[in-house]
């Protein structure tokens, strides 16, 4: 399945992108564009435009003037920053992994509208509402975010290995994932704040201005895929 990592805050941008790349998945680590899930057709058109620009700018004899090259390069760079992490996704993800649900509230709302399960790391000021798999933890510390990403990478790879084994295919040997933390092991109080996160009862459905519900996606194998 497709796993979409979402983390646009400064300290999450690099770990999120690196984690997705290490396990062959997808990410959004700059501004979340409204409708990125619920208006996938428009996003797909933008991705198609990005590919066209990459192809055109990659041609040695493009016949473009310097001014045209500059304009197209700027457009490509803007699209790459916004969509580069999902341009190979090929469709809606099966599950979202979110760092800081307060900052990524639009992504969580869109996932809820489409019935997509969400794994999220929740600080003491975060609500578990609409989160299928809440994980209490510090979502601000860089070392904590790096640790979460390391664990998620290994979980995704383990899931892929199990899926390939079940289907009779050999994924090959997977190199163990070494934590990329620069400092000693995190103290327990840094990872989890003292204020516990209490699960909430299912909230009533909300309606969004431009979000149309689609078929519910299976949440099975959330940790696996």
C-alpha positions, 0 to 999 in steps of 0.5 A: 500500500501507499504510505504518505508521510506529512510533516511541514514544520521546519524540524520535521521537513528533512526527517519526513522526506528522508524516511519516505525515500528510505522505504520507497514511500511518499511525503509532503514536507512543505505547505499542504495544498488544500484539496491535495487528497479531496481534489486529487484530479486537480493535483494530478494535472499539476503533477502532469504539468511538472513532468512536462516541464521536467521533460522540456527543460531536460531537452538539450535543444529545447529552442527556448530563449533565456527568459523562457527557460527562466520562467519555466525553471521557476514554475518547475521548482515551485511545483517540485517543492509542493508536489515532488514527494508525491509525483510518483504516488499514482493515486490516493494513499492508503494511510497517512503518517502525520507529525503535528496534527495541529499544524497538519489539521487540513490534511487530517480533515481531508483524510477523514472525509475520504475515510483514510486512516491516520497514524499521528504522534500527539503532543499534550496539546493535540486532540486524538479526534479523527486519528485512527492510530494515535501515538502520544509523544513529543512532536516538537523535538527534532530528536524525537521526530527522527526516532519516530521516522526511524521506527516508521521506516522499519515498520514499513519495510517489515510490512513490505517483506511480510506482504511479499512473503505472503504472496510468494515473492522475495523482496530480498535482503533488507539492510537493518535501519540504523537510527540517525540520531546525533545525540544519546538515546532520548529520555522518556520525559522528552518523548512523552509529555506528562499530560496524557492524551485521552482517546475521544469518542467518535465525533459526528461527521463534519462537512467541508466546503470542497471535500466529497466523500469517496469509498472508504479505504481499508485500514488493515495493515496500517503498520504493515503498509 
